[in-house]
Amino acid sequence: GGPAAPDLEGVTLALRNTTAAGAPGAMVRLTGPAGAATRTVGVQDRATGAAMDPNSRFRIGSVTKTFSGVVLLQLADEGRIGLDRPVNHYLPGLLPDDRITVRHLLTHRSGLADYTNAMFDRTVPGFEAVRNKVFGYHELVNLSLREPRTSEPGAAYAYSNTNFVVVGMLIEKATGHPVAEEYERRIIKPLKLKNTSYVHPRTEIKGPHAHGYLYPDEAGAPPVDSTEQTVSWAQSAGAMISNAADLNTFVSALLGGRLLPARTLDAMLAMTPTDATHTRFYGLGLRRYDLSCGTSVYGHTGTVQGFYTYAFATRDGGRTLAAMANTSNRGQANTALGGTLEAAFCGKQPA
Ligand SMILES: C[C@@H](NC(=O)[C@@H](C)NC(=O)CCCC[C@H](NC(=O)C[NH3+])C(=O)[O-])C(=O)O
């Protein structure tokens, strides 16, 4: 049957577990037939003590990958990109293997290594080294190509930011515009996402926003304020800024068929299992989680220094969740925040 009514006490409990695990604050915004509901706990600024505000903007990390995926799939629809063409057909000589296709990028099956593993091997030093840096796309791809590939093209799923950096390059090559312009024209303007922006390489978050706090690797060390950064290490793989309401609108519009025609959306949802229990899947630029009550939700997670994000919707876009905790490098807090999904979409467990 369809998803149960949200268990708002359960959502609040999940948020409390998130702050108990070290997040200074957390929030959730749900939408559904009954309208919108928000819950917040803790603070969005440790210095001033300002309470977490459900309207605050924040960095959404890899939820950016779904924005990039939508733009590329629209270009495929317009016949300007072929999903099963080699990437090197559009970007001659970029990759060492002509067998790597556009679809391999969108499904994390290219075999291209993720340069961020080495870049952030030491969490705070790695962050400090890049927080004000501006990378070119080619620089990031070259960092990846210095490492062995993780598989033959198409042979296996392996999450890699490199894939969506190359997606950004394809968008710019096919349109002749910066990705920021394409996000604006194809998604942000049509959906009136007033609190969503792609301002790379600017370091500040304009307007009312939450501060993000990054935990060092050393146990017991206090978190550092990581709010300001270029996110140039991620760009089309993770540099978008948004807020909960805009993420609700975005995932609802995507799954509701307002951004892509039905057959293209179906292609986007062609899933590869990414875990042994086969409850987590990756399609083309978005995830599917199969929840305990039989409801599947579609969207993306995000992890960027100082911010964990979940942005998911039911298959028809009729129910959505956007959740954020203003911390990172704190796995327990991320897991606790993920607990909002069960409370929101599976509701009160039968007594
Ligand atoms: C996994 C996630 N991916 C993303 O959102 C992308 C943009 N982020 C990353 O690859 C994590 C980079 C390191 C974060 C740092 N970790 C470390 O530095 C660990 N040493 C941190 O936790 O802030 C997703 O798809 O959900």
The ligand as an SDF file (V2000), in Angstrom:
LIG
                    3D

 26 25  0  0  0  0  0  0  0  0999 V2000
   28.6440   10.4400   -0.2270 C   0  0  0  0  0  0  0  0  0  0  0  0
   27.9630   11.6560   -0.7720 C   0  0  0  0  0  0  0  0  0  0  0  0
   28.8220   12.3070   -1.7180 N   0  0  0  0  0  0  0  0  0  0  0  0
   28.8190   13.6580   -1.8180 C   0  0  0  0  0  0  0  0  0  0  0  0
   27.9580   14.3570   -1.3360 O   0  0  0  0  0  0  0  0  0  0  0  0
   30.1350   14.2280   -2.3320 C   0  0  0  0  0  0  0  0  0  0  0  0
   29.9840   15.5860   -2.9460 C   0  0  0  0  0  0  0  0  0  0  0  0
   30.9840   14.3160   -1.1580 N   0  0  0  0  0  0  0  0  0  0  0  0
   32.0260   13.4920   -0.9750 C   0  0  0  0  0  0  0  0  0  0  0  0
   32.4450   12.7640   -1.8410 O   0  0  0  0  0  0  0  0  0  0  0  0
   32.6640   13.5230    0.4120 C   0  0  0  0  0  0  0  0  0  0  0  0
   33.9740   14.3150    0.4250 C   0  0  0  0  0  0  0  0  0  0  0  0
   34.6050   14.2660    1.8130 C   0  0  0  0  0  0  0  0  0  0  0  0
   33.6690   14.8080    2.8680 C   0  0  0  0  0  0  0  0  0  0  0  0
   34.3130   14.8190    4.2560 C   0  0  0  0  0  0  0  0  0  0  0  0
   34.8700   13.5210    4.6310 N   0  0  0  0  0  0  0  0  0  0  0  0
   36.1960   13.3610    4.8820 C   0  0  0  0  0  0  0  0  0  0  0  0
   37.0000   14.2650    4.7690 O   0  0  0  0  0  0  0  0  0  0  0  0
   36.6190   11.9770    5.2900 C   0  0  0  0  0  0  0  0  0  0  0  0
   38.0380   11.9000    5.5440 N   0  0  0  0  0  0  0  0  0  0  0  0
   33.2270   15.1850    5.2550 C   0  0  0  0  0  0  0  0  0  0  0  0
   32.7010   14.2620    5.9210 O   0  0  0  0  0  0  0  0  0  0  0  0
   32.8790   16.3700    5.3150 O   0  0  0  0  0  0  0  0  0  0  0  0
   26.6620   11.1830   -1.3440 C   0  0  0  0  0  0  0  0  0  0  0  0
   26.5930   10.9490   -2.5330 O   0  0  0  0  0  0  0  0  0  0  0  0
   25.7560   11.0420   -0.5490 O   0  0  0  0  0  0  0  0  0  0  0  0
  1  2  1  0
  2  3  1  0
  2 24  1  0
  3  4  1  0
  4  5  2  0
  4  6  1  0
  6  7  1  0
  6  8  1  0
  8  9  1  0
  9 10  2  0
  9 11  1  0
 11 12  1  0
 12 13  1  0
 13 14  1  0
 14 15  1  0
 15 16  1  0
 15 21  1  0
 16 17  1  0
 17 18  2  0
 17 19  1  0
 19 20  1  0
 21 22  2  0
 21 23  1  0
 24 25  2  0
 24 26  1  0
M  CHG  2  20   1  23  -1
M  END
$$$$
